[in-house]
Amino acid sequence: MELFPIHLLFIVVLMNRYILGPLLRRLKGKRFERVDDTYRPRVAIVVPLFNEGEGIFHTVRALLEQDYPRELLEIIIVDDCSRDDSVAWANKAAEGHANVRVMRNPENMGKRKGINRGVRAAVDAEIIVSVDSDVVVDRGAVRQLIRRFVHPNVAAVGGRTFVTNRHQNWMTRMIEIKFHFAQQWLKDLERSFRQVMCLSGCLTAYRRHVLLQLEPILEARAIAGVPIKYGEDRFLTRQIVKHDYETVYTLDAFCFTAAPSTLSGYFSQQLRWRRSNLVDLLSGLSHAWRLHPVITVHYVSQLALLLSYPVVIVHNLLNGEFWDILAFHFLVIGLLGFIYRMETRHLPEDRRVPGASFLPMALLMPVTYALFTPLALLTLDSGSWETRGSPTTAPA
């Protein structure tokens, strides 16, 4: 097997993500992201909670500072039988605030069922905002999400996530740049056609009636009879698109969370995300043809790359040609690091990292593809969260 075919596939994916998407955004101009400032629905923020400790206090306090009419805003914390003092911290944050409710599940049910319980409890809400319990949300986030519901067919609007511990070590600096491209560039193509295929549970708003419509599908998700608790954000977004609703993403609504700072934490996260990618990319083939043709090509090329790349890496390693593919990685990653530096040069020093910080990704990328893609394929029925409850792990 030669390098050229996989390089060609890699270039197709890069063209879609880094050239076609941004080009469409610039061509569409103001039409790319429409807003409606007259829309003021009742909103319920649902926060699934598990072993977050004092962190949930800061999450709730940030939500109470939202730039949105207080009489139209409710906060519902759903604790999934935490084994630490999370409930005490949640109750402390709720003291003196009639619009904050703390609920506790009768048994450990998992994140998705906990969110569904909160959705059912928010009987007066038209919009549900899902927020992870380890994030701090910018005060304008809810307003920015709500103003993107410009049409009844827009079912979900997602926001971006910043890394709070970006300067902690080489790992968090690398992830900061990875997050930049994942959110600033990679979603542009899907945003252009209002078919964003993954909206993060860190910060996403949904129409409540759509969540209720999809609840049976979400709660029944399993592989070989084993309930699947990973990649729920991606699965939910795909189901929304599958049911012919529009999904939107905005950079103007954002939150902050900590990224993994160790190799073990990063590898654990990547394994969970790799399972999620494989399950949903494979499952989505049955209806990928219904997407916009450009999105379909993008979708299929990602799956092809995900499945074929590990084979190419192992092939080159066995044939003593690993340095060729590693050099290719360093070339691409080095170019992206330079682009990051140019795009963030106007930011204060504490809000950006050196572009060279992205170079470790050139080595970590082939390693994670070669090891975790096969491992993920063999453990798709895992019920493990891997990173659940870890304070140093960024949500998917």
C-alpha positions in Angstrom: 0.0 0.0 0.0 1.4 3.3 -1.0 1.2 6.6 0.8 -0.3 8.5 -2.1 -3.9 7.3 -1.8 -4.2 8.1 1.9 -2.5 11.4 1.4 -5.0 12.2 -1.3 -7.9 11.3 1.1 -6.3 13.3 3.8 -6.0 16.3 1.5 -9.7 15.9 0.5 -10.7 16.1 4.2 -8.4 19.1 4.8 -9.8 20.9 1.7 -13.4 20.4 3.0 -12.6 21.5 6.5 -10.0 24.2 6.1 -10.8 25.7 2.7 -14.3 25.0 1.4 -16.0 25.8 4.8 -14.3 29.1 5.4 -14.7 30.1 1.7 -18.5 29.5 1.9 -18.6 31.5 5.2 -17.0 34.5 3.5 -19.1 34.2 0.3 -22.4 34.1 2.3 -21.4 37.0 4.6 -24.2 38.1 6.9 -26.5 35.4 5.5 -24.1 32.8 7.1 -25.4 33.4 10.6 -28.9 34.9 10.8 -30.3 36.2 14.2 -33.6 37.3 15.6 -33.4 39.6 18.7 -37.2 39.6 19.1 -37.4 36.0 20.1 -37.7 35.7 23.9 -38.9 32.2 24.9 -39.0 30.6 28.3 -35.7 28.8 28.8 -34.6 26.0 31.2 -30.9 25.3 31.7 -30.5 21.6 32.5 -27.2 20.6 34.2 -26.5 16.9 34.6 -24.3 16.4 37.7 -22.0 13.6 38.8 -19.1 13.9 41.3 -18.3 17.5 40.4 -17.8 18.8 43.9 -17.3 22.5 44.3 -17.2 22.9 40.5 -21.0 22.8 40.3 -21.2 25.8 42.6 -19.2 28.0 40.1 -21.2 26.5 37.2 -24.5 27.5 38.7 -23.3 31.0 39.8 -22.2 31.8 36.3 -25.6 30.7 35.0 -27.3 33.0 37.5 -25.4 35.9 35.9 -26.8 35.3 32.4 -27.8 38.3 30.3 -31.3 37.0 29.8 -34.6 38.0 31.6 -34.6 36.2 34.9 -38.4 35.7 34.8 -37.9 33.6 31.7 -35.0 31.6 32.9 -35.0 28.4 35.1 -32.0 26.3 36.1 -32.4 22.6 36.8 -29.6 20.6 38.3 -30.0 16.8 38.0 -27.7 14.9 40.3 -27.0 11.3 39.2 -26.3 9.9 42.7 -23.0 11.6 43.2 -20.7 10.0 45.8 -19.1 13.2 46.9 -20.4 16.6 48.2 -21.8 17.7 44.8 -25.4 18.0 46.0 -24.4 20.1 49.0 -22.5 22.5 46.7 -25.4 22.6 44.2 -27.8 23.4 47.1 -25.5 26.2 48.3 -25.5 27.8 44.9 -29.3 27.6 44.7 -29.8 29.3 48.1 -32.0 32.4 47.7 -32.8 31.7 44.1 -36.3 30.6 43.4 -35.5 29.8 39.8 -33.0 27.1 40.6 -34.0 23.5 41.3 -31.8 20.7 42.5 -33.1 17.2 41.7 -31.5 13.8 42.6 -32.1 10.7 40.7 -33.3 7.7 42.7 -30.5 5.6 41.2 -27.5 6.1 38.9 -29.2 6.5 35.4 -26.4 8.0 33.2 -26.1 11.4 31.7 -28.6 11.2 29.0 -31.4 9.8 31.2 -30.6 12.5 33.7 -31.0 15.2 31.1 -34.2 13.7 29.9 -35.6 13.8 33.4 -34.7 17.5 33.6 -36.3 18.1 30.2 -39.6 16.5 31.4 -39.5 18.6 34.6 -39.2 21.9 32.6 -42.9 21.9 31.6 -43.0 25.7 31.0 -39.9 25.9 28.9 -39.8 26.2 25.1 -36.0 26.0 24.9 -33.7 23.7 26.8 -30.0 24.7 27.2 -27.8 21.7 28.1 -24.7 22.7 30.1 -22.1 20.3 31.5 -21.4 20.5 35.2 -17.7 21.3 34.8 -18.0 24.4 32.7 -18.3 28.1 33.4 -20.6 29.8 30.9 -20.1 33.3 29.6 -22.9 35.7 30.7 -24.0 36.4 27.2 -24.1 32.7 26.1 -27.8 32.0 26.5 -28.9 35.2 24.7 -26.5 34.4 21.8 -27.9 30.9 21.5 -31.5 32.0 21.6 -31.2 34.6 19.0 -30.1 31.9 16.5 -33.5 30.2 16.6 -34.7 32.2 13.5 -36.9 29.5 12.1 -39.2 26.8 13.6 -37.1 24.2 11.8 -33.9 25.2 13.7 -33.9 22.6 16.5 -30.5 23.1 18.1 -27.9 25.8 18.4 -24.4 25.0 19.8 -21.7 27.2 21.3 -17.9 26.9 21.5 -15.6 25.9 24.3 -12.4 27.6 25.4 -9.6 25.8 27.4 -9.2 27.5 30.8 -5.9 25.7 31.7 -4.3 26.4 28.3 -1.0 27.4 29.9 -0.7 24.5 32.3 1.7 22.3 30.2 2.6 21.2 26.7 -0.6 19.0 26.5 -3.0 21.8 27.3 -1.3 24.2 25.0 -1.6 21.6 22.2 -5.3 21.1 23.0 -5.9 24.8 22.9 -4.8 25.0 19.3 -6.7 21.8 18.5 -9.9 23.4 20.0 -9.3 26.5 17.9 -9.4 24.6 14.6 -12.1 22.2 15.7 -14.4 25.2 16.4 -13.1 28.1 14.4 -12.6 26.2 11.1 -13.8 22.6 11.1 -17.5 23.3 11.5 -17.7 26.0 8.9 -18.6 23.6 6.1 -21.5 22.1 8.1 -22.5 25.5 9.4 -22.9 26.7 5.8 -25.7 24.2 5.2 -27.1 24.3 8.7 -26.3 20.6 9.2 -23.8 20.6 12.0 -23.3 16.9 12.9 -22.0 17.3 16.5 -23.0 20.0 19.0 -21.3 19.7 22.4 -23.1 19.1 25.6 -20.9 21.7 27.1 -23.2 24.4 25.8 -26.1 23.7 23.4 -29.7 24.9 23.2 -32.6 22.6 21.9 -36.2 23.0 21.2 -37.9 21.1 24.0 -40.5 19.4 21.8 -37.8 18.0 19.7 -36.0 16.4 22.7 -39.3 14.9 23.8 -39.9 13.6 20.3 -36.5 11.9 20.3 -36.5 10.7 23.9 -37.4 7.1 23.2 -34.6 6.8 20.7 -32.1 8.4 23.0 -32.9 6.3 26.0 -33.0 3.0 24.0 -29.5 3.5 22.6 -27.5 0.3 22.9 -25.0 -2.1 21.2 -25.6 -5.8 21.6 -27.9 -5.0 24.5 -25.3 -2.9 26.3 -26.5 0.7 27.0 -24.0 3.2 25.4 -23.1 6.1 27.6 -20.4 7.7 25.4 -20.8 10.1 22.5 -24.3 11.1 23.5 -23.9 14.6 22.2 -22.9 13.5 18.8 -25.7 10.8 18.7 -28.4 13.4 19.7 -27.2 15.9 17.0 -27.2 13.2 14.3 -30.7 12.1 15.3 -31.9 15.8 15.1 -30.5 16.1 11.5 -31.8 12.7 10.6 -35.3 13.9 11.5 -34.9 16.8 9.0 -34.3 19.5 11.5 -31.6 22.2 11.2 -28.6 22.4 13.5 -26.7 25.7 13.9 -23.3 26.5 15.5 -22.2 30.0 16.7 -18.8 31.3 17.9 -20.6 34.1 19.8 -21.9 31.8 22.6 -19.1 30.2 24.6 -18.1 28.6 27.8 -14.8 27.6 29.6 -13.6 24.1 30.7 -10.4 22.4 31.7 -8.7 20.1 29.2 -6.8 16.9 30.0 -3.3 17.7 31.2 -1.8 14.2 31.2 -1.2 11.6 28.5 -3.4 9.1 30.3 -6.3 11.6 30.5 -5.9 12.6 26.9 -5.7 9.0 25.7 -8.8 8.1 27.7 -10.7 10.9 26.2 -9.6 10.1 22.7 -10.6 6.4 23.1 -14.1 7.5 24.1 -14.4 10.0 21.3 -13.0 7.5 18.8 -15.8 5.0 19.8 -18.3 7.8 19.4 -17.0 8.8 15.9 -17.0 5.2 14.7 -20.5 4.3 16.0 -22.1 7.4 14.6 -20.3 7.6 11.3 -21.1 3.9 10.6 -24.7 4.2 11.9 -25.2 7.4 9.9 -24.4 5.8 6.5 -28.0 4.6 6.3 -29.2 8.2 5.9 -26.0 10.1 4.9 -27.4 10.3 1.4 -30.2 12.6 2.6 -27.7 15.3 3.7 -26.6 18.1 1.3 -24.3 16.4 -1.3 -21.3 18.5 0.0 -21.9 17.3 3.5 -22.3 13.7 2.3 -18.9 13.8 0.7 -17.4 15.3 3.8 -19.1 12.7 6.0 -18.0 9.7 4.0 -14.5 11.0 3.6 -14.1 11.3 7.3 -15.2 7.7 7.8 -12.9 6.5 5.1 -10.0 8.3 6.6 -10.8 7.0 10.1 -10.9 3.4 9.0 -8.0 3.4 6.5 -5.4 5.6 8.2 -4.5 3.0 10.9 -3.8 0.4 8.2 -1.5 2.8 6.4 0.4 3.7 9.6 0.9 0.1 10.5 1.9 -0.8 6.9 4.5 2.0 6.9 5.8 1.1 10.3 6.3 -2.6 9.3 8.0 -1.6 6.1 10.4 0.9 7.7 8.7 3.9 6.1 7.2 5.4 9.2 9.4 8.4 9.0 7.9 9.3 5.6 4.4 9.6 7.1 5.7 11.3 10.2 7.4 13.9 8.1 4.1 14.5 6.3 2.4 15.0 9.6 5.0 17.5 10.8 4.6 19.4 7.5 0.8 19.7 7.9 0.8 20.3 11.6 3.6 22.9 11.3 1.5 24.8 8.7 -1.6 24.7 10.9 0.5 26.0 13.9 1.7 28.9 11.7 -1.9 29.7 10.7 -3.0 29.6 14.3 -0.3 32.1 15.2 -1.4 34.4 12.5 -5.1 34.2 13.4 -4.6 34.8 17.1 -1.8 37.4 16.9 -4.3 40.2 18.0 -5.2 38.4 21.2 -3.6 39.1 24.6 -0.8 36.8 25.6 -2.9 35.0 28.2 -5.5 34.1 25.6 -3.2 32.4 23.1 -0.3 29.9 23.0 2.8 29.6 20.7 2.0 28.1 17.3 4.8 25.5 17.8 2.8 24.1 20.7 0.8 22.2 18.1 3.8 20.1 16.9 3.3 17.2 19.4 0.1 16.5 17.5 2.2 15.3 14.6 3.3 12.4 16.7 0.2 11.9 18.8 -2.1 11.7 15.8 -0.6 8.6 14.1 -0.2 7.0 17.5 -3.9 7.5 18.5 -5.1 6.4 15.0 -2.9 3.3 15.0 -3.8 2.2 18.6 -7.2 3.6 19.4 -9.2 3.1 16.2 -8.7 -0.8 16.3 -9.3 -0.8 20.1 -12.4 1.3 19.7 -13.7 -1.0 17.0 -13.3 -4.0 19.4 -15.0 -2.3 22.3 -17.9 -0.5 20.7 -20.3 -2.1 23.2 -18.4 -0.6 26.2 -20.6 0.9 28.8 -17.7 2.7 30.4 -17.5 6.5 30.4 -13.7 6.4 30.9 -13.5 10.1 31.6 -16.7 10.6 33.5 -16.3 12.4 36.8 -12.7 13.4 36.1 -12.2 17.1 36.8 -9.3 17.3 34.3 -11.2 16.1 31.3 -13.0 18.2 28.7 -16.4 16.9 27.6 -17.0 15.7 24.1 
